Amino acid sequence: MTGVPASAAGASAAGGAARPKTVRRQAGLWNIANILTMLRLVLVPVFVLLLMHGDGYDPAWRAFAWAAFAIAMITDLFDGHLARAYDLVTDFGKIADPIADKAIMGAALICLSILGDLPWWVTGVILFRELGITLMRFWVIRHAVIPASRGGKMKTLAQGTAVGMYVLVLTGPLATLRWWVMAVAVVLTVVTGLDYVKQAVVLRRAGLAKSREALRARSGGEPSGQGSTR
């Protein structure tokens, strides 16, 4: 035995040069995930113009508005999945994706309330929850990331379905059905919001405790008198 590690010996045999480490390539701004997010942002004013065209009650224009809203919801389903699956996560996407989500849903709720189709308290509850949870995520982001729960995904699906049904001009049983779908969406909005608050408090406490332990470990592991080399 020579006492030289095999990896070192292999490097010497190859001319003494160590094999370079694989560098992870940073995803560029113009990737499919970010383009879908940008498309959703562009669709927000388009959707508002279509929905509020004329007196806001023309069935044809409401159908066009529903199509724009549906496309926006579909892009919401795919951009995050594509970013994670193909390593296309960027700082722009992290910021723009939630903004686009809140913008299209907020615009739809506010417009429907202005038109008198949806009570303002429903719009207020949903927007308060969405903005509050977004701020809550920033509150704990130094310590942990609050993962999207199954309930949160069900909430998003219920909200999108209910708002889409309200955008269309529906009568009879379908008009009654959309009321119940919106009721389910509101309940899920409140329940999942409370669950996120609970998770945020627990994660922040755990993160602060871990930070204090690490600080004590660093301060306790440094011998006194070595703070200066003079």
N, C-alpha and C positions, 0 to 999 in steps of 0.2 A: 504493500500500500504506500502511496506517495503522500497521502495527507491532503491532496489537492482535490476539491470537489469535482465531480464528473462534469458539471456544467461549466466550470472554469476550464477544465481540460479541453472540453469540446470547443470552447471559445478560442483557446490558444491554438488548437489544431486548425481552426478556420482563419488563422492569421491574427489572432489576438483581439479581433473586433467582436464586441457583444452584439447579439441579435437585437435590432431595434424593436422597441415596443410598438404595438399597434395603437395608432392614434385614432380616437373616435371622431369621425367627421361631424361637424356641426351642421344641422339641417339649415338650408337656406330659407330666406323669407318666402320666396315664390315656390311653394310646394302645394300639393293638392289640398291638404288640410287647411292651410291658411287661405287659399283661394276660396274654398267653400265658406269659411268664416267671413271673408270680405264680401262674398255674394250675399250672405245673410244680412250684413250691415247695409248694403245697397238696397236690399228689398224692403227695409223698414220704411223709408219715405215713399217708395212705390206703393206699398201696401196702404199707407195712410191716404195717399191721393186717390187710390181706387175706392177705398171704403167710404171716404167722405165726399166723393164726387156728387155734384148736384145737391140733392137734399139728404143723401146718404141712405136712401131706401130703394134705390133702383135694383131689382133682382139681378140684372145682368152685371152691373158694376160690382155688386156684392159677391157674385160668383167669381169675377176676376180677382177681387181682393182675397177671396178664400184660396184661390190657386196660388197667389203670391205667398200667403201665410203657410200653406201646405208645403211649398218648396222650401221655405225657411225652416220649418220644423224637420223636414227630411234631411237638410244639410246639417242640422244640429245633431242628428243621429249618427252621421257618418264622419264628420270632421275630427271629432275626438278619437273615435275608433281608429281612423287611418293614421292619425298622429302617433298614437301609441303602438300600433301594429308595425308601422314602417319607420319608427324612430324619426318622426318629423316634428317633434315637440320643439317649439321656439318660444322665446320670451314674448314675442308679439302674440302668438297663439294663446299663451297663458292669460294675457290681459284682454285680448280682443274677443275671445270665445265667450266668456261670461257676460261681457258687455253686450255682445250681439244677442245672446239669449234673453237678457233682461230687456233689451231695447224692443225687440219684436213683440214680446209678450206684454210689456208695459204699454206700448203704442196701441195694441189691439184692445186691451182692457179700458184704457182711457177713452179711446174713440167710441167704443160701445157704450160707455157710460154717458158720454156727451150726447150720443144719439138717443139715449133713454132706453136702450135695450138691456142694460145691465145695471143693477143698483150700485151706487158709488161705494157702499160699504164693502161689497165684494171686491171691487177694485182695490180699495184701501187695504183690506186684509192681505190680499195676495201680494201687493207691491211692498207692504211693510215687511212681510215675511221674507221676500226675495232680497230686498236691500239689506235687511237686518242680518240674514245669513251670510251675505257677501262680506259685510263688515266683520262678522264673527270669524270668517275664514282668515281675514287679514290679522285679526286679533291674536290668533293662535299659530299663524304661519311660521313664526320663529321656532316653535316647539314641535309642531306636527301638522300634517295635512289631514283635514277631515274628509274621509272617503265618501264617495257617493253611495248611499244606501239603496237597498231594494225599494224601500218606501219612497225615497226621493225620486227614483226612476218612475215609480207608479204615479207619483204626484205630477211629474212632468207630462206623462202620457195623458193623465186625466185632464190637466189644464189645457193641453193642446187640443184634445178632442172637444172639450166643452167650448173653448173659445172659437174653434173652427165651426161648430154647430151654431153658435150665436152670430157669427159673421154671415152665414147663409140666411136667406129669408125662409124660415120654416114655419109651417102652420100645423094645426091638428096635433096628433099624437107625437110627432117629432119635436114640436115646440115644447111639449110637456117632458119628453125624454131629455132634452138638452138641459132643462132645469135641474133634473135629478143628477145628470152627469156633472153639472157645475157644482151641485151640492156636495157630491163625492170629492170633487177637486178641492173645494174649500176645506173640507174636513181633513183630507190628506195634507193640505198645505199647513194647517195649524199643527196637526199631530207630528209631522216630520220636522216642522220648525222647532217644536219643543225638544224633540230628540236631538237635533243638531246642537241646540243650546247646551243640553246635558253633556254631549260628547265634547263640545268645546271647553267647557269648564273642567272636565276630567282631564283632557289632554293638556290644558294649560297648567293645571296643578302638577301633573306628572312631569311636564317639561321644566317647570320652575324648580321642582324638587331635584331633578337630575342635574340641573345647572348648579344648584347650591352644593350638591355632593361633589361634583367635579371641581368646583372652586375650592372646597375644603381639602380635597385630595391634593390639588396643586400646591396650596399654601402649606399643608402639613408635610409635603414630601420634599420641600426645599430647605436644606440646612441653613441655619442662621449664620451670618458672617460671610456669605458667598455672594451677596448682592453687588459687591464692588470688586474690581480687579486692581484697584490702586493700592 
